[in-house]
Amino acid sequence: MRYFDSPKNRAFWEREMVTLRRKREERQSGKYPEREKVQEKTKKENNFNRIRVTYEELLKMEADAISAEKGERRKAPVRTKEAEKVREKEKTAERSLGQ
């Protein structure tokens, strides 16, 4: 408790207590200090993880994603027997060269 023996430290602590008491009174009365208001406002504005979407927009996005997946599956090239035979010949040729 030697901290409070010094008049300089005692005065500093008293100023700090006055500030803390004022903030407590403001909170209890429903007022917020300006700094807290600014922090609250910036927190709401800078929330990059949250994107507001309505239920209808969400349903549309899901339907678009599903239709895109189905469309990609249909666009995939169909393997023919001839292409498979060519691939098998290439594999056997590579195996024979590797040995």
N, C-alpha and C positions, 0 to 999 in steps of 0.2 A: 504494500500500500504506500510505499515511498513515492510513488508516482504523484500522488495528490499533495505531497509536502511542498512541492515546488509551486509557487504562485503562477508561473507561466503555464504549467500543465493543468493546474486547477482551472484557470481561465479558459484554456482550450477545451477541457472536458465540459465546462459549463455551457460554452457555445454549442458544442455537439449535442448536449442534452436538450437545449432550447430547440434546436433544429428537429431532433427526434420527436419531442413533444408536439411540435407544430404539425409534423407529418401525421402523427397518430390522431390528433384532433381532426385533421382534414379527412382522414380515412373514416373515422367514426361518424363524421357529419355527412359523408357521402361524396365529398369532393375528392378528386384525385390530383396530385401534384402534376404540373405540366409535363415533367419529364416522363412520368408514367403514361400519360395520355399519348405522348409522341411515340413511345415505345410500343404501346398497344396498337396504334394506328399503323405503324410501319410493319408490325408483325402480321397484321391482317392483309396488307397490300403485298408483302413480299413472300407469301406462302406459295412457293413454286410447286409444291407437291400436290396441291389441291386444285382440281379443275372442276368448275361447276358444269354439270351435265344434267339435262332433264331425262326423265325416264324414257320418253319417246326417242330422244337422240341416242340414248344408250341402246335401245332396241334396234334402231337403224344401223348403228355402228356394228353391232353383233351380226345382223343379217348381212351386211356388206362383207364382213370378214368371212363368214361361212360361204357366201357365194363366190368369193375370191378363191377360197381353198378348193372348192369344187371345180371352178374354172381352170385352175392350174393343173388339177389331176387329169382333166380331159385333154389339155393341151400337150401333155407329155407324149413323146413319140412312142408309137407302138412297135415293139420288136417283131421283126419278121424272122421266119426260119432261115432265110438266106443270110441275114445279118448275123444270126447266131452261129451259122456254119463258118462264116468268115472269121469270126472272133475265135472259134475253136481252133481253126487252122493257124491263126496267128499265135495263139498260146502254145500249141504244139511246136511250132517253129522256134519260138523263144526258148522252150524247154530243151529242144535238141541243140540249140546254139550254146546254151548255158552249160551243157554237160561236156 
